[in-house]
Amino acid sequence: MNLLRQKRILLGISGGIAAYKSAELIRRLQDQGADVRIIMTSSAMEFVKPLTYQALSSYPIHTDLLDPNAEAAMGHIELARWADVFVIAPATANTIAQIVHGEANDLLSTVILASRAPLVVVPAMNQAMWANAATQANMQTLRERHINILGPDSGSQACGDVGEGRMLDVADIVAQLGDVFKNDQLAGKHVVITAGPTREAIDPVRYISNHSSGKMGYALAQAALEAGAAVTLISGPTQLTTPERATTVQVISALDMHKAASDACQDADIFIACAAVADYRPIDIAEQKIKKNDDEMSISLTKNPDILADISHSHDSLFTVGFAAETHDLIKHATGKLERKKLNMIIANNVGADSSTGFNTDDNAVEVLYQDKTSIKQQSFAQCSKTILAKQLITFIAEKHPS
Ligand SMILES: Cc1cc2nc3c(=O)[nH]c(=O)nc-3n(C[C@H](O)[C@H](O)[C@H](O)COP(=O)(O)O)c2cc1C
């Protein structure tokens, strides 16, 4: 499974001689389908000009913390939120020390502090600097904080020394980076996920639908796969590439989705209903294109089946998770759905017109309501990329799902 496809990788480049290898790293990460943005320290710019990385990544290079123009474009907090994973390669002894001490005196160290993305440190330095007790103590602190460390390698060094401290080969960094996304939280479980909108035909060329992009459902499917689950993704029409190794069933209408989800849930452990299913469909679908005649026309609609409620009521042992996209009274409506549909959990998000999260956006922020013995509890998930949020939600679902 290619775990780097469509991942947003923030690459921090600090001032070591191995900075020249970062150019190759950018290309190889892009080959995997990753989107790469770059922060350089001022020392790094003494080794390689930002223009090299800019040409390779097709993005401006971020270098200054206190640059009002840069802040107005993509500020340091936005950059921190953007990342699905934050890789520091090469990581100098100095940058490692900054991480350990929580310093925030340049852009790279500040974004490291501000980011919730998994951090991957790829040390590169002279063998004596690496062996120094201070560096070794710093590395031990990183390990205790469960920060991912790749390398270093040993061998001949640019300075003529031989020993441990060389940056790991680019191919090995790329091969090992995907492991950051892997875990076994849902190993052995079958997870069924619906995603995207449905289309309810009016005539052969027209339909009723909604703005759902499918991004959240697809991100959940990817996160569930990375957590070791067998995943069936039932997708309405979207522009997205299906996740490798998911069994994907493409559907159009709510009735199609109802049937596909009911079939797939026969042997499922967890059902996550993320699709924006049309509540109503036209009673009659015209066999031929409806002609423009009268000034007014009306279409009679009938209610679609409630896929989630039907499945949760007919599968007692299935762990059911719903989504509530609301424009107002988020918690009130979500609580009502949780109880009425007999769900284990509901993930509520605001899709109002002034919202920067929800439908057709890359970021999301949600409130999760869940049944906890006799009461309903609430947990907030702050705004971040749908990829990161999906990972957090899958971890949360795995914790709450009785194994
Ligand atoms: C030619 C040269 C090569 C260097 N190579 C490394 C290196 O590979 N690793 C390292 O930790 N520091 C190396 N340094 C020292 C760092 O550049 C220095 O500690 C700097 O302050 C690092 O800043 P930064 O961590 O903000 O990028 C080198 C210095 C010079 C002059």
The ligand as an SDF file (V2000), in Angstrom:
LIG
                    3D

 31 33  0  0  0  0  0  0  0  0999 V2000
   30.4120   23.3260    5.9990 C   0  0  0  0  0  0  0  0  0  0  0  0
   29.5120   23.0560    7.1630 C   0  0  0  0  0  0  0  0  0  0  0  0
   28.8290   21.8790    7.2410 C   0  0  0  0  0  0  0  0  0  0  0  0
   27.9900   21.5940    8.3220 C   0  0  0  0  0  0  0  0  0  0  0  0
   27.3340   20.4070    8.3590 N   0  0  0  0  0  0  0  0  0  0  0  0
   26.5520   20.1170    9.4320 C   0  0  0  0  0  0  0  0  0  0  0  0
   25.9000   18.8730    9.5120 C   0  0  0  0  0  0  0  0  0  0  0  0
   25.9640   18.0500    8.6000 O   0  0  0  0  0  0  0  0  0  0  0  0
   25.1430   18.6170   10.5970 N   0  0  0  0  0  0  0  0  0  0  0  0
   25.0130   19.5080   11.6220 C   0  0  0  0  0  0  0  0  0  0  0  0
   24.3640   19.1880   12.6060 O   0  0  0  0  0  0  0  0  0  0  0  0
   25.6180   20.7190   11.5520 N   0  0  0  0  0  0  0  0  0  0  0  0
   26.3840   21.0320   10.5080 C   0  0  0  0  0  0  0  0  0  0  0  0
   27.0370   22.2610   10.4450 N   0  0  0  0  0  0  0  0  0  0  0  0
   26.7820   23.2300   11.5160 C   0  0  0  0  0  0  0  0  0  0  0  0
   25.4370   23.9150   11.3470 C   0  0  0  0  0  0  0  0  0  0  0  0
   25.3590   24.5600   10.0900 O   0  0  0  0  0  0  0  0  0  0  0  0
   25.2170   24.9280   12.4730 C   0  0  0  0  0  0  0  0  0  0  0  0
   25.1380   24.2250   13.7120 O   0  0  0  0  0  0  0  0  0  0  0  0
   23.9890   25.7790   12.2850 C   0  0  0  0  0  0  0  0  0  0  0  0
   23.8650   26.6330   13.4020 O   0  0  0  0  0  0  0  0  0  0  0  0
   22.7420   24.9450   12.1430 C   0  0  0  0  0  0  0  0  0  0  0  0
   21.6210   25.8010   12.0950 O   0  0  0  0  0  0  0  0  0  0  0  0
   20.1470   25.2500   11.8430 P   0  0  0  0  0  0  0  0  0  0  0  0
   19.9690   24.0710   12.7220 O   0  0  0  0  0  0  0  0  0  0  0  0
   19.2830   26.3940   12.2600 O   0  0  0  0  0  0  0  0  0  0  0  0
   20.0000   24.9720   10.4040 O   0  0  0  0  0  0  0  0  0  0  0  0
   27.8490   22.5410    9.3660 C   0  0  0  0  0  0  0  0  0  0  0  0
   28.5330   23.7510    9.2580 C   0  0  0  0  0  0  0  0  0  0  0  0
   29.3520   24.0080    8.1880 C   0  0  0  0  0  0  0  0  0  0  0  0
   30.0920   25.3320    8.1140 C   0  0  0  0  0  0  0  0  0  0  0  0
  1  2  1  0
  2  3  1  0
  2 30  2  0
  3  4  2  0
  4  5  1  0
  4 28  1  0
  5  6  2  0
  6  7  1  0
  6 13  1  0
  7  8  2  0
  7  9  1  0
  9 10  1  0
 10 11  2  0
 10 12  1  0
 12 13  2  0
 13 14  1  0
 14 15  1  0
 14 28  1  0
 15 16  1  0
 16 17  1  0
 16 18  1  0
 18 19  1  0
 18 20  1  0
 20 21  1  0
 20 22  1  0
 22 23  1  0
 23 24  1  0
 24 25  2  0
 24 26  1  0
 24 27  1  0
 28 29  2  0
 29 30  1  0
 30 31  1  0
M  END
$$$$
